[in-house]
Amino acid sequence: MVPLLLVLLLAVVLFGAGFALKMLWWIALAVLVVWLLGFLMRSTTAHGARSRWYRW
């Protein structure tokens, strides 16, 4: 009985980890797209120097 519970617990943990990792890949992809859009659509200043769309 105990080994069966351990196998079921392991299956649930691995399923949860796989789902979390897949969600992290989609979030990373969305952040990359937003960063690329911001990089491509940044505006220029009056002095000819390019400004950053983020502040850091």
C-alpha positions in Angstrom: 0.0 0.0 0.0 2.8 2.4 0.9 4.7 1.9 -2.4 1.6 2.5 -4.3 1.0 5.8 -2.5 4.7 6.8 -3.1 4.3 6.0 -6.8 1.1 8.1 -7.0 2.7 10.9 -5.1 5.7 10.8 -7.4 3.4 10.9 -10.5 1.5 13.9 -9.1 4.8 15.8 -8.3 6.2 15.0 -11.8 3.0 16.1 -13.5 2.9 19.3 -11.5 6.6 20.0 -12.3 6.1 19.3 -16.0 3.1 21.7 -16.1 5.0 24.4 -14.3 8.0 24.1 -16.6 5.8 24.3 -19.6 4.1 27.4 -18.3 7.5 29.0 -17.6 8.5 28.4 -21.2 5.4 30.2 -22.4 6.0 33.1 -20.0 9.6 33.3 -21.2 8.4 33.4 -24.8 5.9 36.1 -24.1 8.6 38.2 -22.3 10.9 37.7 -25.2 8.3 38.9 -27.7 7.5 42.0 -25.6 11.2 42.8 -25.3 11.8 42.4 -29.0 8.7 44.6 -29.8 10.0 47.3 -27.4 13.5 47.0 -28.9 12.2 47.5 -32.4 9.7 50.2 -31.7 11.8 52.5 -29.5 11.8 56.1 -30.4 14.7 58.4 -31.1 15.4 61.6 -29.1 16.1 65.1 -30.6 19.8 64.7 -30.2 20.0 61.6 -32.4 20.8 59.2 -29.6 18.4 56.3 -29.2 16.5 56.1 -26.0 15.7 53.0 -24.1 12.1 51.8 -23.7 13.0 50.5 -20.3 14.7 52.2 -17.3 17.5 50.3 -15.6 
